[in-house]
Amino acid sequence: MRKIAFLGPAATFTDLAVRHAFPGEERYPHLTIPACMDAVINEEADLAVVPIENTLEGTVNLTIDYLFHEADLKIVAEVTAPIQQHLLVHKQNAYEWQKSEKVLSHPHAIAQCHKFLHSYFQGIPYEQMTSTAAAAKYIKEHPEQRLAAIANEVSAQEYDLAVAKVNIHDYSFNHTRFIVLARQEKELSLPLANPHDKTTVVITLPSDKAGALHQVLSAFSWRNINLSKIESRPLKTGLGHYFFIIDIGQGMDQVLIPGAFAEMEALGCKVQVLGSYRSYSIHYDET
């Protein structure tokens, strides 16, 4: 049985994704993204599952930066899950949830429920927590306070809270992508339907070559290699110095992608493959 490190505590959206993707496996919550990765590096866990992008809030920069600068790990799978936010309160306050004096949640969750909060809790302070589940856990442990949390249904079950309002998020199409990390490349098959192949690479451009990014993109373009995402992040070596993380919409082949990499390296670029893997999507009717 594998040990899965995930961003906790129990009942976070990451935990929910792990429960679907790794049923029956041992789950170990960690309070930060770096701690999840360190657990795999230190051989305390076999795999780590951490968020990398949300539809509304964008890239989780801490995941990208720690993976590039600190953690020598490989992406071995990707899981995309829908995000459904609910308003949770202590059961003794279930019928007076609108009298809540503070709303707790992760800052992304608070932002995702702006319209609801504006309608029902104008003038009520929001308190940022490390995760949605941490907010639910805090309410469970402080029944004497009139508090509300934004979290998922699993958090309500885990911490024995009442669901005061369901689906309070602003947009129904909100999803989060999670990556599965391991110490070495491996083929990982998950019990989820209809996966597709992806490859993720990091490219560092030469500092003294004009038009290098254009040439990198051209190396993909003329080979008809589809890119699903390209994003820059600071190299942390000085202003204006960046690396680029690129998602390729296919698995690693024997000719086209290696040929593109060789062309880039001839230009003076540094190419690092973070992983070639299967990308899965979770639907809540999958168990």
C-alpha positions, 0 to 999 in steps of 0.5 A: 500500500502506497503512502500519499502525502497531501495538502491537509488537514483532512477534508481539503479539496486536495484530500478529496482528489486523493480519495478519488484517485487513490482509493484505499491508499494511506493518506498523510496530511501535511500543512504546507505544499513544501512539506508534502514534497519534502515527505517524498524527497525524504522517503516518508511518502511514496507520492505527493499530491499538491494543487498547481492551478485553479480556474479562477485564481490561476497558478499556485506559484508556491508549487511551481517555485518549490518544484523548480528551485528546491525539489528534485521530483517528477510529475507522474500524473495530473488530476483535475477536480471540480470545486464546489464550495459550501457554507458550514457552521457549527450544528448548534448555530445551523438555524442562525447561520446569518448571524455569523460574526466572522467567515473563515476560509482559504483566501482563494475560497473567499475570492471564489464566493465573493457574490454570496458573501457580498449578499449575505455578509456585508460588513462581516470580517473574513479571516484567512486560513491555511486551507478550507478544511482548517477553517472547518476544523477551527469551527468544530473546535470553537463552538462558543463562537458564531463562525462560518466556514467556506469548505466542501461537503467532506469537511462538513462530514469530517468535522461534524458541521451543518451545511447552511448553504450549498454551492455558494461559489460564483462560477460553476465551472471552477476546477483545480488541477493537482499534480502527483509527484514521485522521486522517479519517473514512473507510469501511473494508472489511476481508477479514473476514466478517459485520461489524456497524455501531457508533458511538462517542461521548464525552459530557461532562456540564454540571457544574451540572445534576442528573440530566444522565446520566439525561437523556442515557440517556433521549435514547437510550432513547425513540428505541430506540437500543441502547447496548452499552457506557457507561463513565466516565473522569476529565476530569483537571480535578478530582475528580468530573469525568468524561467518558462513552464510549458505544458505540451498536449501529448506524451513524450515521443521518440522524434518530435519533442526530443527534436524540439528540445535539441533545437532549443539547446542548440540555441543555448536554452536549458531544458528540464522535463518535469514529467510525461504523464497521464492527465485525469478528470474527476467527476463526483459520480466517480467513486 
